Structures are given as C-alpha cells and as structure tokens.
C-alpha cells in the first residue's frame, strides 16, 4: 500500500504540470489579446471557448468520465482498445453533425455569439475546433484511465504552451481574431495526432465501432448530462447573458477576470485528473479508509492553496488587471475578487463531488448541478441588469457556495471526512503573514507585482512550515520514502 501511496503522490504532483502550463499559456494569451485586440477581441475568444464547452456536452456524452470510472485497473487489452476507438467514433460522428449545422447557419450563429454577422467564418472554425478539442479530451481521459500519466502530462503541457505561442504570434503578426482561432484549430489537430500515434504504439489498434461496448459507459454518462448542463450554466452561461444585456466588450472584461481567477482551479483540476480513477479503483477493492485518508490530504493542501490565492486576489486585483491587460480592464477588479471566491468554492465542491462519482450517485450529482444552474440563471437575470458583470460574479459565487454546502452534507453520510480546526488556524496564520508582506510592497510596475506575488507565496508557505502544517507521513510520501 505504501508503494501505491507513493505512486498516487507522484502522479498527483505530475498532474500539476498541465494546469500550470494551461494557466501560464492562458495568461500569455490574455495579455497579448487584451493589449493587441482589446476587450472585444478577448470577448470573442472567450465566446468561442464558452460555446465549445457547451456543445461538447452533447458531443462527449460524459464518456470521458465513464472511461475514468470503468476502464481502470486490470482489463483485457482488446476490450480496452475497441472501447476506446468506439468512443472516438461516437464523438467524431456527433461533432461532425453539429459542425454541419453550424456551417449551414454560420451567419446567424455569428450574430448571436459575437454580435457581428460578418464574423461568420468563425462559426466554421468553431465547428472544427469542437471536433478536435473533444477528441483531445477523450484521448486524454483514456490516457488517465490507463495511467499513462507521464505521457498525458507531457503532451498536455506541450499543447498548452504551443497553443499560447501560436496564438500570441498570430495576434501580433496578423492582428486578427480570425487568424488566432484558425491557429488554435491547427494546434488541436497536432495534439490529436501526437496522442493517436502514442496509443497506436501501445497496441491500441484502430477498429470499427462496436457500439455495444459503450452501452455501459453511456448508462453511466448519459444521466450525468444534466450535471454537465448545470456545470455549463453556472460556469459560462452568464457570458451569454452579459452579451445580451451589456455587450461583447463587457464579456471581454468579465472573461478576463474569470480567466485570471481560474488560477485557483489549477490545483483542483490537477488532482481531479488523478483522484477519480484512483478512488474508483480503491473503492472497487473495498479500501474505503484509504480513500478517506487520501481525500483528506488532498483537501488539506487544496484548501491552503485556495485560501492563499483568494487572499492574494483581494489585495492585488487592480494591479493584476492593470499590468496583465490594460487600464480598460481595471473596472473588472471587484468582479475578479468575487469570482476568485466563487472558484475557490467550486474547487472544493469538485473534490467532494468525486466521492459521489465513485459511489455512482448520478441522480444526486444531477440534482446538485441542476439546482446550482437554476439558482445561477435566476440571479443572473436579476443582478446583471442592475450591476453588470459584478452581478454575474455574485451569482456565480452564490451558486457554488450553495452547492458546496450541500455536497459536504451529503458525502458525510458515506465517508468519514474530517476538516480539523488545526488546519483552519494554520491556513489563516499563513494568509495573515502573506497579507502583511504584500501590503508593504509598492506595486507600481509589473516587476513589483511579480515581487508581491512571488514573495507573498514564499511567506505563506514559510509560515505553514513554521506552523508545522505538514506531518511526517505526508513529507515521507512526497520524498518517496
């Protein structure tokens, strides 16, 4: 078991690299697009990604999560290969059908999404990007299910960094959002090719679809479509409502704040890439106590990072927006702070929701997400006309806080998860120490902003070390002992 725990710790640490690369690349994209193409350009970029996240719900049918639940552990190789390729066939067929519709009605779709029918070509690029990115995600889920973690990490890191380089270069030299989106299509195609070659070398040879093999996956995944819809409604539907009431430029401001705050989700995205498959395998073995132990350790460090990040955004929201984008985006500083709190709640909610996925509590997950989605939409329709993008941020915070309280209450019925008081005061002490350091820094330039962020992080972790936040068992696991 100690060896398995060390592997879990190693894979968890490795899993930080993709979201780290995503955030680094995302910040590069944000800086270049906001400075060169303005709020409208970044609003269009955001709408493209938002729409892909929505349409992928109906293309992927939650088959990726199902693979992480059912294609783990010791399985017959031929069965795995045929199941994997059948999933890709299903995704490709559905994405192609949606793409044909989008290409056929490209002008009205562009008018709805971007407020400009002359951007109709983006509807075609969006259809291609939907197909390729959905394939990327399904291939990545299979890699995680089969624990090809080093390759998954390496290929995903390469993708995010290469995407950032291509997008920034096209924004600078072409000065066109159309060229930027076309470049994203090319990078997604490159990743699909890279992952396909790797899996072919591992013996997962192409095959015609055998739809009977995905029936168990669909029986798990299809009921979760309601949960995915709720997720989409809470996470990104507010941008459509912002576009309707206050325009694409305000979408750009809100999306910029949201993208910056999403750094909080880096930890939770990383561990979710590992824990669902890991916890599922443990649950099938009857190792409930081991799940509780690993869950608690992830919760401990995730909570520390989350509260530190929220503290940093409270103190540095204005200079972050000013120096990463421009003065045009500073009015979104209040939204940035509120969204940071919302995404902190979402990260912890997501971790608890993994336990419900392990238990196959599909109806419960659906009810949680649908409830959060309804609450979010109702609040958006009321608050956005009154407060603009700040109203959207408040709605998101309320929805995720509501969901977090419910999921903690529900999971306590099945697992003995504790959040000791000692964690709270030690995390609070680290945040206070960080705040005292940051407020002494004159953040008058990008350099000083970097000093405030880097120094604040250093002070926070030093304070945790002084307060003995980590115990000896956790340290020995990280050191591979």
C-alpha positions in Angstrom: 0.0 0.0 0.0 2.9 2.4 0.7 4.1 1.9 -2.8 0.7 2.7 -4.2 0.5 5.8 -2.0 3.9 7.0 -3.3 2.6 6.4 -6.9 -0.5 8.4 -6.0 1.6 11.2 -4.6 3.9 11.2 -7.6 1.0 11.2 -10.1 -0.7 14.0 -8.2 2.5 16.1 -8.3 2.9 15.4 -12.0 -0.7 16.3 -12.6 0.0 19.9 -11.6 2.0 20.5 -14.7 -0.8 20.5 -17.3 -3.0 23.1 -15.4 0.2 25.1 -14.6 1.0 25.1 -18.3 -2.6 26.0 -19.1 -2.5 28.9 -16.7 0.9 30.2 -17.9 -0.2 29.8 -21.6 -3.6 31.3 -20.8 -2.0 34.4 -19.1 0.2 34.9 -22.2 -2.8 34.7 -24.5 -4.8 37.0 -22.2 -2.0 39.6 -22.1 -1.4 39.6 -25.8 -5.1 39.5 -27.0 -6.3 42.2 -24.5 -3.4 44.5 -25.4 -3.5 44.0 -29.2 -7.2 43.2 -29.9 -8.8 44.8 -26.9 -11.9 43.8 -24.8 -13.8 42.9 -28.0 -11.1 40.6 -29.2 -10.9 38.8 -25.9 -14.6 38.7 -25.6 -14.8 36.8 -29.0 -12.0 34.5 -27.9 -14.0 33.8 -24.7 -17.2 33.2 -26.6 -15.6 30.6 -28.8 -14.2 28.7 -25.9 -17.5 29.1 -24.0 -19.5 27.7 -26.9 -17.2 24.7 -27.3 -17.6 23.9 -23.6 -21.4 23.9 -24.1 -21.5 21.9 -27.3 -19.0 19.4 -26.1 -21.6 18.3 -23.5 -23.7 16.8 -26.3 -20.7 15.5 -28.3 -18.8 13.8 -25.5 -21.9 12.5 -23.6 -19.8 12.3 -20.5 -17.9 9.2 -22.0 -14.6 10.6 -20.7 -15.7 10.4 -17.1 -17.2 7.0 -17.7 -13.8 5.7 -19.1 -12.1 7.0 -15.9 -14.6 5.0 -13.9 -14.9 1.8 -15.9 -11.7 1.4 -18.0 -9.4 1.4 -15.0 -7.5 -1.5 -13.4 -6.9 -4.9 -15.0 -8.9 -5.2 -18.1 -8.5 -7.3 -21.3 -6.4 -5.3 -23.9 -8.7 -6.0 -26.9 -11.7 -4.9 -24.9 -10.0 -1.6 -23.9 -8.8 -0.9 -27.5 -12.3 -1.5 -29.0 -14.0 0.5 -26.3 -11.6 3.4 -26.8 -12.0 3.6 -30.6 -15.8 3.2 -30.3 -15.8 6.3 -28.0 -13.8 8.2 -30.6 -16.2 7.2 -33.3 -19.2 8.3 -31.3 -17.6 11.7 -30.6 -16.5 12.2 -34.2 -19.9 11.4 -35.6 -21.8 13.7 -33.2 -19.3 16.6 -33.6 -19.5 16.3 -37.4 -23.3 16.5 -37.3 -23.2 19.6 -35.1 -20.5 21.1 -37.3 -22.6 20.7 -40.4 -25.4 22.6 -38.7 -23.0 25.4 -37.6 -21.6 25.7 -41.1 -25.0 25.9 -42.6 -26.2 28.7 -40.4 -22.8 30.4 -39.8 -24.1 34.0 -40.2 -26.9 33.9 -37.7 -24.8 32.0 -35.3 -22.0 34.6 -35.5 -24.6 37.3 -34.9 -25.8 35.6 -31.8 -22.4 34.8 -30.4 -20.3 37.8 -31.4 -22.9 40.5 -32.4 -21.5 40.6 -35.9 -22.7 38.5 -38.9 -19.5 39.4 -40.8 -17.6 37.1 -38.4 -19.4 34.1 -39.9 -16.1 32.3 -40.8 -15.6 31.9 -37.1 -18.6 29.6 -36.9 -16.8 27.3 -39.3 -13.6 27.4 -37.3 -15.6 26.8 -34.2 -17.1 23.7 -35.6 -13.6 22.3 -36.5 -12.3 23.2 -33.1 -15.2 21.5 -31.4 -14.4 18.2 -33.2 -10.7 18.3 -32.5 -10.8 19.5 -28.9 -13.4 16.9 -28.0 -11.2 14.2 -29.4 -8.3 15.6 -27.4 -10.3 15.4 -24.2 -11.5 11.8 -24.8 -7.9 10.7 -25.7 -6.7 12.4 -22.5 -9.3 10.7 -20.4 -8.3 7.3 -21.8 -4.6 8.0 -21.1 -5.5 8.9 -17.5 -7.7 5.8 -17.1 -4.9 3.6 -18.2 -2.4 5.5 -16.0 -0.2 6.7 -18.9 0.3 9.8 -16.7 3.8 10.9 -17.8 2.8 11.0 -21.5 -0.5 12.6 -20.7 1.3 15.3 -18.7 4.0 15.8 -21.3 1.6 16.0 -24.3 -0.8 18.3 -22.5 1.9 20.7 -21.3 3.3 20.8 -24.8 -0.2 21.6 -26.2 -1.0 24.5 -23.8 2.4 26.1 -24.3 2.5 25.6 -28.1 -1.1 27.0 -28.3 0.0 30.1 -26.4 3.0 30.6 -28.7 0.9 30.2 -31.8 -2.0 32.4 -30.6 0.3 35.2 -29.4 2.3 35.1 -32.7 -0.8 35.3 -34.8 -2.3 38.1 -32.7 0.9 40.1 -33.0 1.7 39.5 -36.7 -1.8 39.0 -38.2 -3.7 41.3 -35.8 -6.8 39.3 -36.5 -9.0 37.2 -34.2 -9.9 35.0 -37.2 -6.2 34.1 -37.6 -6.0 33.4 -33.9 -8.9 31.0 -33.9 -7.6 29.3 -37.0 -4.2 28.8 -35.3 -6.0 27.1 -32.4 -7.5 24.7 -34.8 -4.1 23.7 -36.1 -2.6 23.2 -32.6 -5.6 21.0 -31.6 -5.0 18.8 -34.7 -1.4 18.4 -33.8 -2.2 17.2 -30.3 -4.8 14.7 -31.6 -2.1 13.3 -34.0 0.5 13.1 -31.2 -1.8 11.2 -28.8 -3.0 8.9 -31.5 0.5 7.9 -32.5 1.3 7.1 -28.8 -1.7 4.9 -28.3 -1.1 3.1 -31.6 2.4 2.3 -30.4 0.9 0.9 -27.2 -1.1 -1.6 -29.2 -4.5 0.2 -29.2 -5.0 -0.5 -32.9 -7.8 1.2 -34.8 -11.1 -0.7 -35.2 -14.6 -0.2 -36.4 -17.1 0.9 -33.8 -18.7 -1.8 -31.6 -21.5 0.3 -30.0 -22.4 -2.5 -27.6 -19.1 -1.8 -25.8 -20.1 1.8 -24.9 -23.5 0.9 -23.6 -22.2 0.5 -20.0 -20.3 3.8 -20.4 -23.4 5.6 -21.7 -25.6 4.1 -19.0 -23.3 5.9 -16.5 -22.5 9.0 -18.6 -25.9 9.9 -20.1 -27.7 10.5 -16.8 -24.8 12.9 -15.9 -25.7 15.1 -18.9 -27.9 17.1 -16.5 -24.9 17.6 -14.2 -22.8 18.7 -17.2 -25.6 21.1 -18.2 -25.7 22.5 -14.7 -21.9 22.9 -14.7 -22.0 24.8 -18.0 -24.9 27.0 -16.8 -23.1 28.0 -13.7 -19.6 28.4 -15.2 -20.2 30.1 -18.5 -23.8 30.8 -19.4 -23.5 34.2 -17.7 -21.4 35.4 -20.6 -24.3 35.0 -23.0 -26.5 36.9 -20.6 -23.8 39.6 -20.2 -23.6 39.8 -24.0 -27.3 40.2 -24.3 -27.7 43.0 -21.7 -24.4 44.9 -21.9 -22.4 43.8 -25.0 -19.4 41.9 -26.2 -16.9 44.3 -24.6 -18.2 43.6 -21.2 -17.9 39.9 -21.9 -14.3 40.6 -22.6 -13.9 42.3 -19.2 -15.7 39.6 -17.3 -13.9 36.8 -19.2 -10.6 38.4 -18.4 -11.4 38.5 -14.6 -12.6 34.9 -14.8 -9.6 33.7 -16.6 -7.2 35.3 -14.1 -9.2 33.9 -11.1 -9.2 30.5 -12.6 -5.7 30.0 -11.4 -7.4 28.9 -8.2 -8.8 25.9 -10.1 -5.3 24.8 -11.1 -4.8 22.6 -8.0 -8.3 21.1 -8.2 -8.0 20.4 -11.9 -4.7 18.7 -11.3 -5.9 16.4 -8.6 -9.2 15.6 -10.3 -7.1 14.2 -13.2 -5.8 11.6 -10.8 -8.2 11.0 -7.9 -11.3 9.9 -9.7 -9.6 6.9 -11.4 -7.6 6.3 -8.2 -10.5 6.5 -5.8 -12.6 4.3 -8.2 -10.0 1.6 -8.2 -9.7 1.7 -4.4 -13.5 1.6 -3.9 -13.8 -1.5 -6.1 -11.1 -3.1 -3.8 -13.2 -2.1 -0.7 -10.4 0.2 0.6 -12.8 2.9 1.9 -10.4 4.0 4.7 -7.7 4.6 2.2 -10.0 6.8 0.1 -10.8 8.8 3.2 -7.1 9.3 4.0 -6.1 10.3 0.5 -9.2 12.6 0.2 -8.4 14.4 3.4 -4.8 15.0 2.5 -5.8 16.5 -0.9 -8.5 18.6 0.8 -5.9 19.9 3.3 -3.4 21.2 0.8 -6.1 22.2 -1.7 -7.8 24.4 0.9 -4.5 26.0 1.9 -3.7 26.9 -1.7 -7.3 28.1 -2.3 -7.4 30.5 0.6 -4.0 31.8 -0.1 -5.0 32.6 -3.7 -8.2 34.3 -2.7 -6.2 36.5 -0.2 -3.9 37.5 -3.0 -6.7 38.5 -5.3 -8.3 40.6 -2.6 -5.0 42.5 -2.2 -3.8 42.7 -5.8 -6.9 42.6 -8.1 -6.4 46.1 -9.5 -2.7 45.9 -10.3 -3.1 42.4 -11.7 -5.7 43.6 -14.2 -3.8 46.8 -15.0 -0.4 45.2 -15.7 -1.6 42.0 -17.3 -4.1 43.7 -19.6 -4.6 47.5 -19.6 -6.5 50.3 -17.8 -9.5 49.4 -19.9 -9.9 46.2 -17.7 -9.4 47.7 -14.2 -13.2 48.2 -13.7 -13.4 44.4 -13.5 -11.3 44.3 -10.3 -14.3 43.8 -8.0 -15.6 41.1 -10.2 -12.2 39.4 -10.1 -12.3 39.3 -6.3 -15.8 37.8 -6.2 -15.1 35.3 -8.9 -12.0 34.2 -7.0 -14.2 33.3 -4.0 -16.6 31.5 -6.3 -13.9 29.4 -7.9 -12.5 28.6 -4.5 -15.9 27.1 -3.6 -16.1 25.4 -6.9 -12.7 23.7 -6.5 -13.6 22.2 -3.1 -17.0 21.3 -4.4 -15.4 19.4 -7.3 -13.2 17.4 -4.9 -16.2 16.3 -2.8 -18.2 15.6 -6.0 -15.6 13.0 -6.9 -16.8 10.9 -4.0 -20.3 10.9 -5.4 -18.9 9.9 -8.8 -17.1 7.0 -7.2 -20.4 5.9 -5.5 -22.2 6.3 -8.9 -24.6 8.8 -7.3 -25.7 10.1 -10.7 -29.1 11.4 -9.6 -27.5 13.2 -6.7 -24.9 14.9 -8.9 -27.6 15.8 -11.4 -29.8 17.4 -8.7 -26.8 19.4 -7.3 -25.8 20.8 -10.6 -29.3 21.5 -11.9 -30.1 23.3 -8.6 -26.9 25.4 -8.9 -27.7 26.1 -12.5 -31.2 27.3 -11.9 -30.1 29.5 -9.0 -27.3 31.0 -11.1 -29.6 31.8 -14.1 -32.3 33.4 -11.9 -29.7 35.5 -10.1 -28.0 36.5 -13.4 -31.3 37.7 -14.9 -31.9 39.8 -11.9 -28.4 41.0 -11.0 -26.7 41.6 -14.4 -29.1 44.3 -15.5 -28.6 46.0 -12.1 -24.8 45.5 -11.5 -23.4 44.4 -14.8 -20.5 41.9 -14.7 -20.3 42.3 -10.9 -23.8 40.8 -10.8 -22.6 37.8 -12.8 -19.8 37.3 -10.4 -22.1 37.4 -7.4 -24.5 35.0 -9.0 -21.6 32.5 -9.6 -20.4 32.8 -6.0 -23.9 32.2 -4.6 -24.4 29.1 -6.8 -21.1 27.5 -5.9 -21.4 28.3 -2.2 -24.8 26.7 -2.2 -23.6 23.6 -4.0 -20.5 23.3 -1.7 -22.7 23.3 1.5 -25.0 20.6 0.1 -22.2 18.3 -1.2 -20.4 18.4 2.1 -23.6 17.5 3.9 -24.4 14.6 1.5 -21.0 13.0 1.4 -20.8 12.9 5.2 -23.4 10.1 5.1 -21.0 7.8 3.2 -17.5 8.8 4.2 -15.9 9.9 7.4 -14.2 13.1 6.2 -12.8 15.5 8.8 -11.6 19.1 8.5 -9.7 19.6 11.8 -9.7 23.0 13.4 -5.9 22.9 13.4 -5.9 23.2 9.6 -8.0 26.3 9.7 -6.0 28.4 12.1 -2.7 27.4 10.4 -4.0 28.3 7.0 -5.4 31.6 8.5 -2.0 32.3 10.0 -0.3 31.8 6.7 -2.8 34.1 4.9 -2.2 36.9 7.5 1.5 36.6 7.2 1.2 36.8 3.4 -1.1 39.8 3.6 1.3 41.7 5.9 4.1 41.2 3.4 2.0 42.1 0.3 0.6 45.4 1.7 4.2 46.6 2.3 5.1 46.2 -1.4 4.7 49.3 -3.6 3.0 47.6 -6.7 3.9 50.3 -9.2 5.0 48.1 -12.1 4.8 44.6 -13.5 8.2 43.8 -11.8 6.8 44.8 -8.4 3.7 42.9 -9.0 5.8 39.8 -9.6 7.7 40.5 -6.3 4.4 40.9 -4.4 3.0 37.6 -5.8 6.2 35.6 -5.6 7.2 37.0 -2.2 3.7 36.5 -0.8 3.6 32.9 -1.9 7.0 32.4 -0.3 5.9 34.0 3.0 2.7 31.9 3.0 4.5 28.6 2.6 7.2 29.6 5.1 4.5 30.4 7.6 2.9 27.0 7.0 6.3 25.3 7.6 6.8 27.2 10.8 3.3 26.3 12.0 4.0 22.6 11.1 1.2 22.3 8.6 2.6 19.1 7.1 3.0 16.0 9.2 5.9 13.5 8.9 3.8 10.9 7.0 2.9 13.4 4.3 6.5 14.5 3.9 7.8 11.0 3.7 5.3 10.2 0.9 6.5 13.2 -1.1 10.1 12.2 -0.7 9.3 8.7 -1.9 10.2 7.0 1.4 
